[in-house]
Each structure stands twice: as C-alpha cells, then as structure tokens.
Amino acid sequence: MTQPEADAEDFRPGESIVERRIRLAAERGEFSNLPGEGAPIEGLDDTYDPLWWVKRWAEREGVTAAEVARLINDWKKRD
C-alpha cells in the first residue's frame, strides 16, 4: 500500500484501523465546519422511547395516531 494512511508509523498503541482513520480525517479537518457544528443534539436529554422513530415519522409525514395504529395492525396480520 502506498497510501499515506497505510504507513505503520501513523498507528498509535491500541488504536484500531477505524479509530486511526477517524483521527487522521479529523487532523485533516474533514470534520470542521459541518452543518450543525456546535449546536445541541435534539432529543439527547429525552427519556428513552422505543417508538421514537414512529412518532417522528408520523409527525414528519402528517400521519395521525389512528393511521399509525391501522398500519401496525395491518403489519401484524401479515406475519
């Protein structure tokens, strides 16, 4: 391998290949000035809700709770 990322001296003790690639990308500035940088992550402090994704999908798509219930019942009948 002739890529600079393949150089053995770039590895740090205990560092995985993935960790190394992330570190090198950060050193190159590839994670700088991304949209939302420094902004709080929405919902990070919320309590865990196993149906969070259904609720967000329904809100985004304008689907009512009754429609979600019908879709779930239809899905259960198929299995």
N, C-alpha and C positions, 0 to 999 in steps of 0.2 A: 504494500500500500504506500502510495506516495503522497497521500493527502496529509496536510499538517495535523489534522485531528488524529491520525493514526500513530503519531510519534509516542513512543513509550514514556518519554520523559514528561509528557503532559499529565500523566496519571498521578494522582495523589494516593497515599496509602489508604486502602479500604474503599476507594471510590469505584463505583460501578461505571460501566460504559454509559449508561443513561445519565447518571449524575454528572459525569465528565462532559458529555455533550451539552447538557443544560448549562453547566458552569462556563464552558467556552463560548456558548451563544450569548450568555449574559455579559461576559467580558468583551465581546464584540459589539455589545449594545443592541442586540436584536430584540430585547425586551423593553427598550427605552421608548418613551413617548407613544405607548399604545393607548387606544381609546379607553377611557375609564381609569387610567392610571391614577392612583391615589384616592379614588372615590371609594366610599364604603360599599361592601358587597351586600346587595339587597337580600333580606331574609336570613342573614347569617346568625342573628341573635334569636330568631324564632324557635319555638319548640318544635321537635320533630313531628312531622305529619306524613304518614306513609302514602297519603293520597295527594301530596302537594302538587305533583305533576299533573294530575287530573284537574285539580282546581285551577291551576294556571292555564292549562289548555282550554278549559271551558270558558274562562274569563276572556282569554285572547280570541277565541273563536265565536264568542257570543252564544254559547250553548247553555241552556237552562239546566237546573238540577234534575228536572223531570226527564229531560232528554238524555242526560248522563245516566240516570237510573235505567232508562229503557235500553240504552246501548249496552250497559253492563249485563242486564238480564238477557238480551239477545246473544251476547258473547258467551254467557254461562250455558245457554241452551245448546250452543254449537258443540260444546265439549261434552 
